[in-house]
Amino acid sequence: MNAVFFAIVMLSFVFALINGTPAAVGQGALDGAKSSVDLAIGLVGYIALFLGLLKVVEEAGGLRFMARIIRPLLVRLFPDVPPDHPAMGAMVMNIAANALGLGNAATPFGLKAMKELATLSREKGTATNAMVLFLAINTSGLALLPTGMIGLRALKDSADPAAIFPPTLVATACSTVVGILVAKLLSRASWFAAPQVQREADAAVAAATEAEGAGSLLPLALFGLVMAAMVMVVYVHGEVASAWILPVLIAGMLTVGFVRRVKVYEVFVAGAKEGFELAVMIIPYLVAILAAVGMFRGSGGLDWLMEKLGPITSMLGMPAEVLPIALIRPLSGSGAFGVTAELVDTHGPDTLIGQLATTMNGSTDTTFYVLAVYFGSVGISRIRHAVPAGLAADFTGVLAAVAAVHILL
């Protein structure tokens, strides 16, 4: 993100020289810094609410429930990893936590999974097929609850903050499927030669997969059908149906905790405290990116970029204003969030630009950041096909978000 931040600021300076807009550039930086603090303070309540609810679900066993649903699929996707190996358990918990929107819980599981996957490789420093596939799933932005974007839309007075829930589900599902397919296909290419892995457990893997049978995938299939049915209901009934998403989510999450005898109030408050700390923590990142974007807008550079790329992106149904999110999202989550907030504030949450921005931000992840953190934690220097797999998922997420918003909203 260092290079991106520096590049935006320097481009703003260049455009200020060309267009003679130094005063506008300076004012843009000041306005961006001020709006970033206003945004973060306004989000405190929404972030605290959602993290409180997620904490209740986590304490009620929601994470373990999701892990049981996902595990039979992962056993088939990762044939090189023994079903009873610690790496499998860590991957299951990581993906389940990401799906529930528990990013803070997902990262430790992800680092643990990468460490355990490294023990299965005979070529240290080289990513195995399992490592690349695991990273592709993470960078695809698989998430069932786009809580951050719903909170942002609510802050900006959206008539239906949860309207992006169905299109985000569609976009993130498409992104994940393509990420998995590309990772699997490229793993067979000769120029991405796979390192050797320990094969002692092949018999155990085959036996475990056979013992579980196709029936073990039934809960996951039913869960997928429920998600698809919800999307169809919103598509058929529109705003009448989508308006019920948030009330049902809140009531359902608290009910699960109550039935599971969780101390709902105490646990909710503990989660809300984490949300407050998170909202304060993101202020410096928002100041940096929104000040830079304000400078770029004031210099006239953003108008020039939209003028040049607008005809191309409009053919895809994507306004040029949304393009910066597609470019920044693989590099920085906080940067993409800042750009999204700026677009929603400028154009409104319920406009096409606002809906596209929040859906795109909620359906992809920070590919290069995840690669750097996860591979860096185990000293992987030869990453093989991890970047093309991750970027394929990002590109698909952008296109799928555009299509889903146009169709569903």
N, C-alpha and C positions, 0 to 999 in steps of 0.2 A: 504493500500500500504506500510505502515511502515514495517510490518512483511515480505512482499515480498522482499523489498529492502534490509533489514537486512539479510534475508536468502540467497539471491544471493551473497552478499558480503562475508558472513561467509563460504558458500560452496566454493567460489573461494579460500578462505584462506586454507580450508581443502585440496582441490585438489592441491593447490600449495605445501603443505607439502608432499602430497603423490607422486606427479610427479616431485617435485624439480623445480618448475617454478616460483619462486618469482619475478624474473626480468620481465618475460612476463606479469605477473599479474599487476605489477606496471605500465608498459608501456601501458597495455590495458586500465587502468583507465585514463591515460593522453590522450591517443588517443581518447577514448570515449568522454571525456570532450571537447576536441577540435572540434571533428566532430559534436557534438551537437550544438555548437555555429554556425559553418559553415552552418549546416542544417537550423537552425532557420532563419539566415540572408538570406539564399537563398530562403526561403519560404515566406518572407515578401511580395514580389510582387504578388505572386499567391494568398495568403490569402487575401490581400487587393483587388485584382481583383474580387474574388468571393463574398466577403462580400459587396463590392460596388454594384455588380449586384443584390444580394439578397435584399439589401436595397431598390433598385429601385422597385423590384417586391413587396416588402412589402408595400411601399408607394402607389403603384398602386392598392392595394386592393387584392393582391394575397393571403395573409393570410386569409382574410375574405372569399374569393372565395373557398379556400380549406376547410374552416370550414363549409361552406354551403353544400359542397359535402359529408363531413364525418358525419355530424350530424345525418341524418336518420339512418345510420348504428349503431351509438353509442346509440341511443334511444332503439334499439333492443338488443344490447349487455349488456346494463346496466338497466335491468327492475326495479331495486331497487331505481333508481335515477329518480325523476320527471323531465320531459323534460324541464320545466321552472325553475328548481332549479339552483342556481349559480354554483354548482359543474359541471353540464352538460356543461354550457358555457365555463368554465375554461378548462375542459377536451378536448373539441372540439378545442379550440385555442392551447392548448399544443400539441396535436397530429398533427394539421395542421402545426405548427411551426417546429416540428421535421421532418415532411415529407419534408418540404422545405429546411431543413438544417440550420434553424435558432435556433441553440442550445441555444444561449444566451437569446432569447425571450421565448423559450419553458420552461425553468426552472421556472421563476416566475409564469407562468400559471399553471405549475405542482404543485407547492407549494400551490397556491390558491385552486386548485382542491382538493388536499388532505385535506386542512383545511375545505373546505365545505363538503366533504364526511364524515369527522369526526362528523359533526353535525347531520348526519342521523343515527348514531350508538347509541344504548342504552347501549353498553358495552365499556366504555372508555378504551383505551389502547390495544384494540384488533382490528386487521384488519378485515374489512368487505369483502364480496365477491367483491364488486365494487372496493375497494381499491386494492386488490390483482390483479384483472383483469387489472386495470389501470396501475399498476406497471409492469405487464407482457408485456403490449403493449409498455411501455417505454423502458424496458430492452431488448426488441427484436431488437432494433436498427432500427425501421422503418424509412427509409430515402430514398427520391427519388433522391437526389443530393449528391453523395459522393465527394464533392468539395475538401476536404482535401487530399484525396488519389489521385485525379486527379492532384492536384497541386504538390504533392510529386513526382508523376511519370514524370510530365513535368520538374521538377527540375533536375531529374536524366536522362534527355535526352531520354525519351521514344519516340519511333517512332509514337505511338498513345496513348497519355495520357488518353483519354476518353474511351479506349477499355474496361475498367472494368465496365463501366456504366451498360450495360445489365446484366452481371452476378451478379452484386451487387443488382440490382432490383430483380432478381430471388431469391437470397439468403435471402435478407431481407424480402421478401414476405413470403417465407417458414418459416422463423424464427418467424414472427409475427403470422401467422396462427397457428403454433404449440403452441406458448406461450398462445394464447387465448384458444385453445382447452384444453390444460393441466390445465389451471387455472379454466376453467368451469368444467372439469371432477373431479378434486380434491376437488372442493368446495362442492361436494356431498358426499365425503368420511366422514365416521363417525369420524375418528380420526382427521379430520380438521373441527370440529363442527363450524358452522357459528354463529356469534353473532346475536342478534336481531337487526333489523333495523326498523325505523319508517315506518309504512305501511299506513299512512293516505292518501297518494297520489296515492294509487294503481289505483283508478278509473280514475284519471287524466292521469296516465301513459298509461293505456289501451286505453283511448279515443284518446290521442295524437297519439299513434302508429297506431290506426285504421284510424284516419283522414288522416295521411300522406300516408298510403297505400303503396303497392309495387312499385308504380310509382315513389315514392320519391327516390328510390335506383337507378333509371335509370342513373342519371349523374355519380354516382360512378361507375356503371357498364361500362359505355362508357369510362370513364377515365381509368379503368382497361384494357379495350380492346385496347385502344391506346398504353398503356405501353407494353402490350403483343405483339402488332403488331410491335412496335419498336424493341423488342427483336428478333422477327422472321426475320425482315429485316436484322439485323446485323448477325444473324445466317446464312442466305442465301447468303448475299453479302460480309460478312466478313469485312476486313479492309477498303474496299471502302466505305461501309456504316458507319462504326464506326468513320471514320475520319471526317464525317460531323456533328457528335453529338455536339462537342464543338462550332464550328462556328454557328450552328443553335441555340444552347442554348443562346449564347451571343447576337446574333442579335434579337432573340425572346424576351428575357427578357428586352432589351432596347426598343424594339418596343412596348411592353405592357406598359411600363412606359410613352413613348412618346404619345401613343394614349390616355392614361388616364390623360394626361396633367400634368404629374409629371415633376418637374424641374430636368431632367435626370442627367445633369452634376453635379449640386450642391448636389443632393442626393447621387449620386455615390461616390463623393469625401468624403462625410460624412461617408458612409459605409466603404470606403477604409481606412479612419483614424482609425476606430474601428479594422479593420483587421491588421493594423500596430501595434496597441497596443496589440492585441491578440498574434501576432507573437513574440513580445518581452517578453510577459508574460510567454510563455511556455518554455523559455530558461532554467530556473533553474530545471524544471521537466525533460527536456531532458538530461541535464548534469547528473542528478542523475541516471537515468535508463541506459543511454548509457555508463557511466563510470562503472556501475555494470556489464552490459553485456560484456563490454570489458575485465573486470577482469575475468569473468567466462569463456570467450573464451580463454584468455591467460593462464588460469590455466589448460586447457585441459578438464574441466568439460563439456563444451558444446559438444565436440567430443564424450565423453563417453556417454552422454545422447542420442545423435543421433545414436550411435552404438547400444545401447540397445533397443531403441524404433523404430528405422528405419524399421525393418522388419514388425512391426505391422502397422505403419502408411502408409507404402508403399502399403499394401494390400488395403487401402482405397483410394489410388491415391494421398496421401498427403506426400510430402517429410518431413523427420524428422525435418529439419531446421525450418519448419513453426510451429511446435508444441508449442513453447514458446508463440506465439501469442494467440493460443487457450486457454492456461493456464492463461495468464496475463490479457487478455481482460476483463473478468468479474470483475477483481479487480481494474484495473486502465486504463483509456483511454490514459493518457499521457505515461504510461509505454508501452502499446501496440503500440502506435504510434512510440515510440523510437525504439522498437524492429523491427517494420516494416521498418522504415527508415534504420536501420542497415542492414537488409536483402536485401533491394532494392539496397543499396550502394554496398554491397558485391557481389551480384549475378546478378544485373541488373534488371530494371523495366519490361522488356519484356520477361524474362525467366519464366518458370513455377512457380518457387519459388516467384519471384517478383509479378506475377499476382495473385497468391494465397494469398500472404501476404496482398496486398492492397485490394483485394476483401473481405477477412475475416475481416479486420479491419474496412471496410466500411459498413458491414452488420450485426454487433452485437454491443451491448453497454455494459457499465460497470455496471453489475447487482448489485454487492454488494455496490458500491458507490451510485447508485440511491436509493436502498433500505434504506441505512443509512440516506441519506439526506431527502428523502420524508417522511419516517416513523418517523424519528427523529424530524421532524418539527412539528408533532402533537402528539408526545409522545406515539407512538405505540410500545409496547414491545412484544406482542404476534402476530407474523407475519404470523402464520398459514402456508399456502402452497405457500407463495410468492417465497421462495428460489427454490423449485423444479420446479415451473412454469418458473421462470427466467432462470434457468440453462438448462431446456429443450429447451427453445428458443435459448440459446447460442449454445448448442450442435447441434441443427438442422441447425443453421446458418453456423456453420463450415462445416458440411457435404454437405449442399446445395451449399456453396461457392466452395467446391472442385468439385462437380458434374458440376456446371454451368461453371466453368473455363475450365474444360476438354471438355465440349460439345460445348460451344460458342467460346472459344478462341483456 
